[in-house]
Amino acid sequence: MSGTAVQTIGQATANDPSFTKNVAAASTAILASNPSRISALIVNYSDTLIWLALGATAAVGEGIPLAPRTDASNPGGSYEITEANRYTGVISAIHGGSGNKVVVGVEI
């Protein structure tokens, strides 16, 4: 199948840098360390506050908070990595609710 991109569901690839990740009530790695990372955008697409940790285990109430999604027209809080704040290490997330919540984004 020439020209067909191969993609692992939920994981960014060279052909499709977007991702969807489940976040648990325990620290969950949402982006692996990537020395080639130029930028990334992570958006909370759930109804619960999510906390991000750069290079560490995520903990509720610590790190970078992403506000919950309030309705279909408001996707929730986001965190962006750019040239100005370039970070290439692992990024983990956690929430204080129950069940799995979702973050979406893109990594380039």
N, C-alpha and C positions, 0 to 999 in steps of 0.2 A: 504494500500500500504506500506507494511513493507520495511524499508530501503530507502524509497524515501525522499529526503530532500525537505523541504518546503522553498521557497525563495520568498521574496518580490522584484520585479523588481527594480533595481537601489539602493538597500540597502544591505549592508553586513549582512550576517547571520553567525551563528556558523559553518554551513556546507559549506558555500561559502563566504569567507571574501572579495571578490572583489565587486566593486561598480562602477556605472556610474551615474554622477549627472549633471543636467543642472545648469548652472550658468547664472544669469540674470544681467542686468545693475543696479540692486538694490541688496543690501547685501543678500546673500543666504546661509543658513546653509548647509554645505556639509557633515559634520560629527557631530553627536550629542556627548555630553559629555559622556565619557565611562571610568569609573574608572578601568576597566579591560584591557584597551588598552595597549598593549606591544609595538606595532610598527604600523606604517602606511606609505603608499606611495601614494602621490597625483601627478598626471601627467596632464598637460594641453594638451588636445587633440583637441584644437581648433586653429583657425587662428588669435586669438586676445590675447593680454597680459591679464593675470588674476592676481588679487591680493588676497592673503590669509591674514586672520586675526585670531589670536589665542585668543579666549575668548572675542572678541569684535565684533562690527559691522564692516564689511569690507568697505573700502573706496578706490576709485580709487587713485592711487599714494601713498598709505600708506601700510605698512605691508610687506609681503613677495611676491615679483613678480615672476610669472611663465611665462617664455618666450613662445610665440606662437609656434605651430607646423608649420614647414616650408614645409614639404612634407611627403610622406608616409614612408620614411625611418628615419625621425627625428620626434619623437613624441612630442617634446616640453619640456619646463622646468618642473622640478619636485621638490617636497619637501618631505623629509623623516624624520619620527619620529623614533628614535631608543632608546635604553637604555640610551645612552649618553645625549639625549635631550628630555627625556620622557615628554609627554604632554597628559593629559587625558580630557581636556575641549573641549568645542565646537569649531569647525573650520568653519569659514565663508569665502565666496569668492564673488568677484565682477569683472566685466569688464567694460570698457568704450565704448564699441561698441554698436551694436544694436542686438536685438534678443537674443536667448539663445546660450550659448557656452557650451562646455562639458569638464569635468574633469573625469578621470578614476583613479582607484587605488585599494588598498587593505588595510584592517584594521585587525590587529590580536591582 
